[in-house]
Amino acid sequence: DTGVSQDPRHKITKRGQNVTFRCDPISEHNRLYWYRQTLGQGPEFLTYFQNEAQLEKSRLLSDRFSAERPKGSFSTLEIQRTEQGDSAMYLCASSHDGLNTEAFFGQGTRLTVV
Amino acid sequence: GQQVMQIPQYQHVQEGEDFTTYCNSSTTLSNIQWYKQRPGGHPVFLIQLVKSGEVKKQKRLTFQFGEAKKNSSLHITATQTTDVGTYFCAGDGGATNKLIFGTGTLLAVQP
């Protein structure tokens, strides 16, 4: 296991379509995060899993966004009825729980909604 | 909700000058982490501070965690062109200990 992997790396979709992204965390990590980042901004927290439990979802997040981590391993992030404002880099990160919570990031999925 | 702010947003220095970025959280943090993101890359972990008043050094980088565990700073001595990038602090706190990133400071170093 060499790190966090995300798929796809790039996605172009038409407005109104649904998209799904996948994240495979480092295998022994029980925390998994989804962030969204736009140019010149910091990673914006979207949601967070501890094993298979979704502990928190950003209040800023529309109901069009949903995430799962069914077996506590990989996770998916789905965006329904995409809008142009959803265009961003979607980053996944994983970490241990406990004292050392260093987050390891994937390369991200760049979404462009046209 | 919890917010983590950084100043300045942008700093341009001549190579060899020092650089400092400051991080402030609206809530007390259980720990503070620092990350560096190169242009076109993803955030990469630099360090974690846990104790109140803690100071850690990594070569030319010095990290501090405030006494109240609500603020932190990163100081780079004698910047080099390889230091270019955006530096983010990230706080681990709140009811679920989620990791919240600061707004970032973009460092540009002129040779």
Boltz contact constraints between the chains, C-beta under 6 A:
constraints:
  - contact:
      token1: [A, 42]
      token2: [B, 88]
      max_distance: 6.0
  - contact:
      token1: [A, 42]
      token2: [B, 101]
      max_distance: 6.0
  - contact:
      token1: [A, 42]
      token2: [B, 102]
      max_distance: 6.0
  - contact:
      token1: [A, 42]
      token2: [B, 103]
      max_distance: 6.0
  - contact:
      token1: [A, 42]
      token2: [B, 104]
      max_distance: 6.0
  - contact:
      token1: [A, 43]
      token2: [B, 101]
      max_distance: 6.0
  - contact:
      token1: [A, 45]
      token2: [B, 100]
      max_distance: 6.0
  - contact:
      token1: [A, 48]
      token2: [B, 98]
      max_distance: 6.0
  - contact:
      token1: [A, 55]
      token2: [B, 96]
      max_distance: 6.0
  - contact:
      token1: [A, 56]
      token2: [B, 96]
      max_distance: 6.0
  - contact:
      token1: [A, 56]
      token2: [B, 98]
      max_distance: 6.0
  - contact:
      token1: [A, 101]
      token2: [B, 92]
      max_distance: 6.0
  - contact:
      token1: [A, 102]
      token2: [B, 45]
      max_distance: 6.0
  - contact:
      token1: [A, 103]
      token2: [B, 99]
      max_distance: 6.0
  - contact:
      token1: [A, 105]
      token2: [B, 42]
      max_distance: 6.0
  - contact:
      token1: [A, 105]
      token2: [B, 43]
      max_distance: 6.0
  - contact:
      token1: [A, 107]
      token2: [B, 42]
      max_distance: 6.0
  - contact:
      token1: [A, 108]
      token2: [B, 42]
      max_distance: 6.0
